[in-house]
Amino acid sequence: MAFEILEQGMIAQQPTTGPDAVAACSRCVVTTEGELVCSFAVQEVLGQNDFKQVIVRSKDNGKSWTTPTYLWPHLHDEYAHIGSISKGPDGKCFIAGIRIPIDEAGESFWLDETQGIKQNTMFWASSTNQGLSWSDPVPIVLPIAGSAEAPGPLSVTSDGVWICSYSPYNTFDPSVKVDRNQVVYLRSTDQGATWSHGSMLRFEDTESTAAGSWVVELADRRLLGACWHIAPHGKNDYPNAFALSHDRGLTWTPTRSTGTLGQSSSLTALQDGRVLLAYSQRQHGDPGIRLAVGQPTNDDFGIEVDELIWKAEVRTQSNTSGDHEGWLDYSFGEPAVTVLPDSTFLIAFWLIQPDVRGIGFVKVKY
């Protein structure tokens, strides 16, 4: 194997039932002081609209972690927040994601009849003290019809452009027509005061959709976006999709295939110009988390290696197909990579396996 697996473990382990029994959307950053800070969201039951954002910290490179600390408890009865942490060039930390209003305790954020997410907004929040305290979430009203699915973080480029992305989803209202055949970018040049938008990814198959989008700045200042490209029911799966921007996110190259056949994915830029693509694989080969190294051009992701780095005991909770429609039965997902000070990679992801649930990690060397 090109990747040497150094360690596996849990960042946060959760009970099988009761409050905050399910976790999602985990990601870590290394602060300017060398501490690891990980954010994720917790909920009582998959599909319930009660996500609470939490933070954990590690001072020993991931060997031990603090007890999870809630963010924004004064908002827990009003809004569900699902976000990912990131760090800007100046060391300032951000959490960005989606914000869903709560109208009734125990309600769902998902409606099978429309395959929709309750109408939401995006949000961002910031920390200027290594993630110890945070501003209240600032909403970003969506620029087009529909709700947002957005596990990827806010990226702050080397020249101060803020950029993030989301996949448009149906809402609970069947009369709302949503242009789902794309990934939308949100771009701000005034630190979140105003936002422009456009299509980061657009698919030739007009019936296909997206999820799990992500955008990063590469070492040469190009921007790279990628996502899970979801085929219509009954069609063969599409590989993950990607596109590049050479003008700081204003325009994007035509959408191309990464060549990696997976589901939820994430991007991490390396200092040498390459990029890490971590993704979930539930349907093809051994189930688990895979990690690829690429050197993208406009037309080719440039995969150098693509390997399974964590094998799941079960691919879904009750042996379903693992299709997008069956997401409530998933048993792991949303891997995200952090480059540690010793140049090893820590990959965090959520898992619901027979003997353990929570936020797991695997540490690898390349």
Residue, then its C-alpha position, 0 to 999 in steps of 0.5 A: m500500500a502507498f498509505e501506511i496506517l499508523e493508528q485508528g480510534m475514536i474522537a468521540q464515542q456516543p451512546t446507542t440511544g438517547p440524547d445526541a446518539v448520532a454524529a455527523c459532519s466531522r472535520c479538524v484543524v490545527t491551530t497556530e499553537g499546534e492544537l487539534v480542534c474538531s467540530f461535528a454535529v450531534q442529534e438524537v435520531l437520524g433524520q431528526n431536526d435537532f442538530k447541535q454543533v460541538i467542539v472537541r480538542s486534542k493537545d497530543n496530536g489526536k491521542s486523547w480528546t476533550t469532552p464535547t462542548y456545545l456551541w450556541p446552546h441558547l439557539h438549540d430550541e430555535y435552529a439546528h446547525i450542521g457545520s464544518i470547521s476550517k482555518g483561514p491564512d491568518g489563523k482565524c477559525f470558521i464553522a460554516g454549513i446549514r441552519i434549519p429552523i425548528d418549529e416543533a420538538g422531534e420533527s424531521f428535517w427530511l420529507d420522503e414524499t418530496q425527497g426534500i430538506k426543510q427550507n434552510t439557509m447557510f451560515w457562518a461563524s468565526s473564532t479569533n482565539q483558536g476555537l475557544s469561543w465563537s461568534d453567533p451564526v450569521p445566516i446566508v440566505l440561499p440565492i436560488a429556490g430550494s434547500a442546501e446540503a453542505p458538509g464542506p467548510l468555508s474556504v478563505t483563500s490566500d488573498g482573502v476571498w471567502i468561498c463555499s459550496y452547496s448542493p440544491y435540494n428539494t424542500f417540503d413544498p412540492s410546488v417549489k421547482v429546484d434546479r438540482n443539476q448543479v453545485v452552487y458556489l457562494r463567494s464573498t470579497d467583503q468578509g461575509a457582508t455580501w455574497s455572489h453565486g453561480s454554478m461551480l459544477r454542472f452535469e451533462d445528465t440533466e436528471s443527475t444531482a449532487a451531494g457532499s460538495w467541497v471547495v479548496e484553494l490549491a498551492d498554485r492558487r487555483l480553486l478546486g471543487a468536487c462532489w458526489h455525483i448522483a445518478p438517477h435511479g436505475k442508472n449506473d453510478y457516476p464517479n465523483a465530479f470536479a472542476l477548477s477555477h483559474d480566476r478566484g471562483l468567478t468562472w469554472t472549467p467544464t465539470r469532469s470525472t475524478g475517476t473515483l467511484g464513491q459517495s460523500s467526499s472531501l478535499t484537502a490541498l497539499q503544499d506540493g500542489r497535489v490534493l487529497l480526495a477522501y470519500s465513502q464507498r458503500q457499494h463497490g468493493d470493500p465498504g469503508i473510507r478511501l483516500a486518493v492523491g491527485q494532481p488535477t488539470n482542467d480535464d484530468f484529476g490526475i489520480e496517483v493512488d487510490e486506496l482503502i484506508w478504513k474498512a467498515e464492518v457493515r456497509t449499511q446498518s441493515n444491509t440495504s443498497g447504500d443508494h442515496e435514497g437509503w441515506l437513513d440506513y448509512s453506517f459511516g460517511e463524510p470523511a475529511v482529512t487534516v494534515l498534521p504537523d508531522s506531515t501525517f494525515l488524520i481522517a475523521f468520519w462518522l460511523i454507526q457500526p455494530d459495536v461503536r458509534g460516534i466520530g472515528f479517525v484513522k491516521v496514515k502516512y504517505 
